[in-house]
């Protein structure tokens, strides 16, 4: 219980620091966001600059501590401001539209990649002396060395441009009625190439990690004792070896789930997929400070919560963590 409470207190403190940094860092950047917004608007006079600052919460006449308190209050209420590039749409509404696409694509791909990589890694370590295991590890290690955006461009060229089996970009067909069977089928077709890019490019890391962990565990004395006792091979493989070997991968998997909120920035740019990563790219180009600030905040919170979940999972799976905490 002390271990859990200590991790919970550390999570609360880190969240507070992240939220505070998210407030101060943009204000330390050079430039005037209100002036940049004014330059993009037509038929507006420079005298209206103060009005624009007040409308977007950029009025700097108040002391920093007052602005900071207002920022904390608005953040706790879910008020993230108004998007510059999508005025007058609130930032929360803009992110509500993009979040499902990133979570659906990146979340599902991360789970698939982790599951396949773990199973293949276990098999490759258990039968590491066979040619098939060596060839599998070597192939995915070779694929892992490719930049994933380059792999996405290769998929687009062969499967979308040459074979025309999948769409080149986007997330769904504009011709299909939203929510219908044809629309969902178009979502699957549009997401197939981005999903394949993410899974294939990340599979090698999970395979190598699980294989190395499994080989280290198989060299332990308790595995030798279990085999000497004549325990079933399947039980030794799953309950004795794989259960302990997967512990280091749990933290990495949880961290990967945390970065799901940020989306695959380059992958979404290559496929013009309307997720959080592609939105962040558009926000940077448009100097949309409220939207950038909200995306960074969501990514930080998601990673911290995922890390906390990983600590709890390790505590449940490994009794030594609980004993050490005492």
Long-range contacts (C-beta under 8 A, 24 or more apart in sequence): 2-325, 2-326, 3-315, 3-321, 3-322, 3-324, 3-325, 4-312, 4-315, 6-325, 7-308, 7-311, 7-312, 8-308, 11-304, 11-305, 11-307, 11-308, 14-304, 15-301, 15-304, 18-297, 18-300, 18-301, 18-304, 19-72, 19-75, 19-297, 20-68, 22-293, 22-296, 22-297, 22-300, 23-67, 23-68, 23-71, 23-72, 24-68, 26-289, 26-292, 26-293, 27-64, 31-287, 33-58, 33-84, 33-287, 33-289, 34-58, 36-287, 37-84, 37-287, 55-82, 56-81, 56-82, 56-84, 56-290, 57-81, 57-82, 57-290, 75-297, 80-290, 80-293, 80-294, 80-297, 81-290, 81-293, 81-294, 82-290, 83-288, 83-290, 83-291, 84-286, 84-287, 84-288, 84-289, 84-290, 84-291, 85-282, 85-283, 85-286, 85-288, 85-291, 86-288, 86-291, 91-290, 91-291, 91-294, 92-294, 94-279, 94-291, 95-276, 95-279, 95-291, 95-294, 95-295, 95-298, 97-274, 98-274, 98-275, 98-276, 98-278, 98-279, 99-261, 99-276, 101-171, 101-263, 101-273, 101-274, 101-275, 101-276, 102-260, 102-261, 102-262, 102-263, 102-268, 102-275, 102-276, 102-277, 103-260, 103-261, 104-191, 105-191, 105-194, 105-195, 105-198, 105-263, 105-264, 105-273, 105-275, 106-198, 106-259, 106-260, 106-263, 106-264, 106-275, 107-257, 107-260, 108-195, 109-195, 109-198, 109-199, 109-202, 110-198, 110-202, 110-253, 110-256, 110-257, 110-260, 112-195, 112-199, 113-198, 113-199, 113-202, 113-203, 113-206, 114-206, 114-249, 114-253, 114-256, 116-199, 116-203, 116-206, 117-202, 117-203, 117-204, 117-205, 117-206, 117-207, 117-209, 117-210, 118-206, 118-210, 118-246, 118-249, 120-203, 120-207, 120-210, 121-206, 121-207, 121-208, 121-209, 121-210, 121-211, 121-213, 121-214, 122-210, 122-211, 122-214, 122-237, 122-241, 122-242, 122-245, 124-207, 124-211, 125-210, 125-211, 125-212, 125-214, 125-215, 125-218, 125-245, 126-214, 126-218, 126-237, 126-241, 128-211, 128-215, 136-207, 137-207, 137-208, 137-211, 140-203, 140-204, 140-207, 140-208, 141-204, 141-208, 143-200, 143-201, 143-203, 143-204, 144-201, 144-203, 144-204, 144-205, 144-208, 146-201, 148-197, 148-198, 148-201, 148-202, 148-264, 148-266, 148-267, 149-266, 149-267, 149-269, 149-270, 151-197, 151-200, 151-201, 152-193, 152-194, 152-197, 152-266, 152-267, 152-270, 152-271, 153-270, 155-193, 155-196, 155-197, 156-193, 156-270, 156-271, 159-193, 160-193, 166-190, 166-192, 166-193, 168-271, 169-271, 169-272, 169-273, 170-271, 170-272, 170-273, 170-274, 171-273, 171-274, 190-273, 191-273, 193-271, 194-264, 194-267, 194-268, 194-270, 194-271, 194-273, 197-267, 197-270, 197-271, 198-264, 198-267, 206-249, 209-248, 209-249, 209-252, 210-245, 210-246, 210-249, 213-245, 213-246, 213-247, 213-248, 213-249, 214-241, 214-242, 214-245, 216-245, 217-241, 217-244, 217-245, 243-317, 246-317, 247-314, 247-317, 247-318, 250-310, 250-313, 250-314, 250-317, 251-307, 251-310, 251-311, 251-314, 253-310, 254-306, 254-307, 254-309, 254-310, 254-313, 255-303, 255-306, 255-307, 255-310, 257-302, 257-306, 257-309, 258-299, 258-302, 258-303, 258-304, 258-305, 258-306, 258-307, 259-299, 259-302, 259-303, 260-302, 261-298, 261-299, 261-302, 262-295, 262-298, 262-299, 262-302
